[in-house]
Amino acid sequence: MKHTLPVLTLTALAAAASAQVAPAAKQSLSYNRVVASWVNQSTTEFSGMSVFAQAKIGGGLYVTARTLDLEEGVFDDSSAVLGFAYSLPAVLGVATDLNLEVGYKTLGAGFRSLIGGGLEVGLSYAHTGNGSAAGPFAAGNPYLGADTLTLSASYNLGFMVKGLSLNASYSSESNYNYRPGFDTTSIGVGYNF
């Protein structure tokens, strides 16, 4: 996980910047968090670790960085996106945010909701455009892009340790051209700061 240090450094800098910009308004959904997960890609049967870090940088803006290391370096991937969270009106007491994200050759949108009792769920879509295939699919062939649909859940374990959470997600990625699609599941432990 050679990218772990840069990801954590980026998150720490963003957190420091958000503390300098203005006093943070009380957020119902956490945008200041670090999650370490065990990841399994069912179609390829690769597994390994992932680190996800996110920090609010002022107003509705946030930055997210992620690194993935599967099968002892066979498949490594790192990414960073800039996002904007727009709080929607609460319906039946459920706080929901609309998230829009942009990164290098990536666009995404999704919803995150705080259901209650410390349970947060999310549904997101991301499109990755023109690039080069990486890892086990490389073979020097470019691919046209990928569409990814992700369902996620986070449960606040604050009754045990303040800021601790249990996180799980399921993603289905449809790839174009030379790469087959695959499904990814992950389970991890997070810390909200």
LUMMARPA-548036 format. One record per residue (C-alpha): residue number from 1; residue in three letters; x, y, z. Coordinates in nm, 3 decimals. Layout:
SITE pos code      px      py      pz
SITE NUM  ala       X       Y       Z
...
end
This chain:
SITE pos code      px      py      pz
SITE   1  met   0.000   0.000   0.000
SITE   2  lys   0.259   0.247  -0.119
SITE   3  his  -0.005   0.521  -0.165
SITE   4  thr  -0.135   0.514   0.195
SITE   5  leu   0.094   0.791   0.317
SITE   6  pro   0.003   1.037   0.037
SITE   7  val  -0.369   0.969   0.091
SITE   8  leu  -0.347   1.028   0.466
SITE   9  thr  -0.132   1.338   0.414
SITE  10  leu  -0.385   1.484   0.168
SITE  11  thr  -0.666   1.422   0.416
SITE  12  ala  -0.475   1.580   0.704
SITE  13  leu  -0.404   1.890   0.493
SITE  14  ala  -0.769   1.918   0.390
SITE  15  ala  -0.883   1.881   0.751
SITE  16  ala  -0.641   2.153   0.859
SITE  17  ala  -0.764   2.378   0.577
SITE  18  ser  -1.127   2.330   0.678
SITE  19  ala  -1.041   2.424   1.035
SITE  20  gln  -0.878   2.745   0.908
SITE  21  val  -1.156   2.850   0.668
SITE  22  ala  -1.446   2.891   0.909
SITE  23  pro  -1.611   2.724   1.203
SITE  24  ala  -1.780   2.413   1.070
SITE  25  ala  -2.156   2.399   1.077
SITE  26  lys  -2.303   2.095   1.244
SITE  27  gln  -2.323   1.824   0.979
SITE  28  ser  -2.563   1.537   1.000
SITE  29  leu  -2.353   1.330   0.759
SITE  30  ser  -1.980   1.285   0.822
SITE  31  tyr  -1.743   1.417   0.555
SITE  32  asn  -1.433   1.404   0.775
SITE  33  arg  -1.341   1.037   0.787
SITE  34  val  -1.081   0.771   0.715
SITE  35  val  -1.184   0.412   0.635
SITE  36  ala  -0.959   0.106   0.601
SITE  37  ser  -1.131  -0.184   0.424
SITE  38  trp  -1.080  -0.541   0.309
SITE  39  val  -1.183  -0.556  -0.060
SITE  40  asn  -1.278  -0.852  -0.279
SITE  41  gln  -1.342  -0.842  -0.654
SITE  42  ser  -1.570  -1.140  -0.715
SITE  43  thr  -1.523  -1.173  -1.090
SITE  44  thr  -1.143  -1.158  -1.083
SITE  45  glu  -1.117  -1.312  -0.734
SITE  46  phe  -0.857  -1.054  -0.633
SITE  47  ser  -0.860  -0.931  -0.274
SITE  48  gly  -0.662  -0.685  -0.068
SITE  49  met  -0.676  -0.358   0.122
SITE  50  ser  -0.817  -0.014   0.049
SITE  51  val  -0.784   0.317   0.232
SITE  52  phe  -1.046   0.586   0.177
SITE  53  ala  -1.008   0.937   0.322
SITE  54  gln  -1.244   1.232   0.297
SITE  55  ala  -1.236   1.583   0.443
SITE  56  lys  -1.458   1.889   0.422
SITE  57  ile  -1.266   2.196   0.294
SITE  58  gly  -1.529   2.462   0.347
SITE  59  gly  -1.894   2.519   0.265
SITE  60  gly  -2.022   2.218   0.075
SITE  61  leu  -1.682   2.135  -0.079
SITE  62  tyr  -1.491   1.823   0.017
SITE  63  val  -1.194   1.625  -0.112
SITE  64  thr  -1.178   1.245  -0.131
SITE  65  ala  -0.873   1.026  -0.188
SITE  66  arg  -0.866   0.648  -0.225
SITE  67  thr  -0.598   0.386  -0.273
SITE  68  leu  -0.646   0.018  -0.353
SITE  69  asp  -0.388  -0.263  -0.336
SITE  70  leu  -0.502  -0.608  -0.455
SITE  71  glu  -0.300  -0.931  -0.476
SITE  72  glu   0.038  -0.807  -0.353
SITE  73  gly   0.073  -0.525  -0.603
SITE  74  val  -0.083  -0.703  -0.903
SITE  75  phe  -0.357  -0.440  -0.914
SITE  76  asp  -0.294  -0.097  -0.756
SITE  77  asp  -0.511   0.207  -0.807
SITE  78  ser  -0.521   0.553  -0.651
SITE  79  ser  -0.762   0.837  -0.717
SITE  80  ala  -0.868   1.174  -0.582
SITE  81  val  -1.185   1.373  -0.645
SITE  82  leu  -1.325   1.711  -0.552
SITE  83  gly  -1.686   1.698  -0.442
SITE  84  phe  -1.976   1.921  -0.347
SITE  85  ala  -2.245   1.819  -0.098
SITE  86  tyr  -2.587   1.981  -0.128
SITE  87  ser  -2.822   1.916   0.164
SITE  88  leu  -3.172   1.828   0.049
SITE  89  pro  -3.481   1.904   0.261
SITE  90  ala  -3.534   1.633   0.524
SITE  91  val  -3.822   1.401   0.447
SITE  92  leu  -3.968   1.202   0.740
SITE  93  gly  -3.670   1.309   0.950
SITE  94  val  -3.414   1.158   0.709
SITE  95  ala  -3.122   1.390   0.632
SITE  96  thr  -3.008   1.344   0.270
SITE  97  asp  -2.724   1.501   0.072
SITE  98  leu  -2.679   1.513  -0.304
SITE  99  asn  -2.310   1.466  -0.388
SITE 100  leu  -2.147   1.575  -0.714
SITE 101  glu  -1.784   1.475  -0.775
SITE 102  val  -1.519   1.543  -1.039
SITE 103  gly  -1.172   1.394  -1.069
SITE 104  tyr  -0.916   1.304  -1.333
SITE 105  lys  -1.127   1.153  -1.616
SITE 106  thr  -1.406   1.083  -1.362
SITE 107  leu  -1.752   1.228  -1.300
SITE 108  gly  -1.988   1.108  -1.030
SITE 109  ala  -2.317   1.176  -0.854
SITE 110  gly  -2.490   1.017  -0.559
SITE 111  phe  -2.712   1.041  -0.255
SITE 112  arg  -2.617   0.983   0.109
SITE 113  ser  -2.883   0.958   0.381
SITE 114  leu  -2.866   0.939   0.759
SITE 115  ile  -3.150   0.696   0.832
SITE 116  gly  -3.126   0.720   1.210
SITE 117  gly  -2.978   0.523   1.495
SITE 118  gly  -2.631   0.584   1.351
SITE 119  leu  -2.707   0.415   1.017
SITE 120  glu  -2.603   0.596   0.699
SITE 121  val  -2.668   0.461   0.347
SITE 122  gly  -2.554   0.581   0.006
SITE 123  leu  -2.612   0.517  -0.363
SITE 124  ser  -2.371   0.659  -0.621
SITE 125  tyr  -2.284   0.644  -0.989
SITE 126  ala  -1.945   0.723  -1.143
SITE 127  his  -1.825   0.733  -1.503
SITE 128  thr  -1.457   0.700  -1.581
SITE 129  gly  -1.360   0.815  -1.929
SITE 130  asn  -1.082   0.745  -2.174
SITE 131  gly  -0.768   0.604  -2.017
SITE 132  ser  -0.539   0.306  -2.011
SITE 133  ala  -0.624  -0.029  -1.861
SITE 134  ala  -0.429  -0.106  -1.544
SITE 135  gly  -0.324  -0.410  -1.348
SITE 136  pro  -0.417  -0.756  -1.474
SITE 137  phe  -0.613  -0.615  -1.769
SITE 138  ala  -0.333  -0.398  -1.911
SITE 139  ala  -0.187  -0.583  -2.211
SITE 140  gly  -0.127  -0.238  -2.359
SITE 141  asn  -0.490  -0.199  -2.468
SITE 142  pro  -0.678   0.127  -2.405
SITE 143  tyr  -1.040   0.110  -2.293
SITE 144  leu  -1.317   0.357  -2.356
SITE 145  gly  -1.447   0.391  -2.002
SITE 146  ala  -1.636   0.237  -1.714
SITE 147  asp  -1.966   0.292  -1.535
SITE 148  thr  -1.980   0.204  -1.167
SITE 149  leu  -2.287   0.182  -0.942
SITE 150  thr  -2.213   0.163  -0.568
SITE 151  leu  -2.436   0.090  -0.269
SITE 152  ser  -2.278   0.170   0.068
SITE 153  ala  -2.367   0.162   0.437
SITE 154  ser  -2.200   0.293   0.749
SITE 155  tyr  -2.300   0.224   1.109
SITE 156  asn  -2.175   0.457   1.382
SITE 157  leu  -2.018   0.261   1.669
SITE 158  gly  -1.993   0.573   1.886
SITE 159  phe  -2.143   0.384   2.180
SITE 160  met  -1.815   0.184   2.187
SITE 161  val  -1.554   0.440   2.080
SITE 162  lys  -1.633   0.796   1.973
SITE 163  gly  -1.592   0.840   1.597
SITE 164  leu  -1.565   0.466   1.520
SITE 165  ser  -1.780   0.320   1.240
SITE 166  leu  -1.837  -0.009   1.058
SITE 167  asn  -1.852   0.033   0.678
SITE 168  ala  -1.961  -0.192   0.392
SITE 169  ser  -2.012  -0.142   0.018
SITE 170  tyr  -2.102  -0.326  -0.300
SITE 171  ser  -2.002  -0.195  -0.645
SITE 172  ser  -2.086  -0.321  -0.990
SITE 173  glu  -1.858  -0.194  -1.265
SITE 174  ser  -1.942  -0.224  -1.634
SITE 175  asn  -1.635  -0.174  -1.851
SITE 176  tyr  -1.614  -0.111  -2.222
SITE 177  asn  -1.396  -0.255  -2.491
SITE 178  tyr  -1.110  -0.473  -2.362
SITE 179  arg  -1.184  -0.506  -1.992
SITE 180  pro  -1.457  -0.730  -1.848
SITE 181  gly  -1.693  -0.586  -1.586
SITE 182  phe  -1.663  -0.694  -1.225
SITE 183  asp  -1.829  -0.670  -0.884
SITE 184  thr  -1.650  -0.547  -0.573
SITE 185  thr  -1.746  -0.590  -0.208
SITE 186  ser  -1.572  -0.433   0.089
SITE 187  ile  -1.603  -0.425   0.465
SITE 188  gly  -1.400  -0.197   0.687
SITE 189  val  -1.358   0.011   0.997
SITE 190  gly  -1.367   0.389   0.987
SITE 191  tyr  -1.289   0.683   1.207
SITE 192  asn  -1.481   1.012   1.184
SITE 193  phe  -1.275   1.312   1.295
end
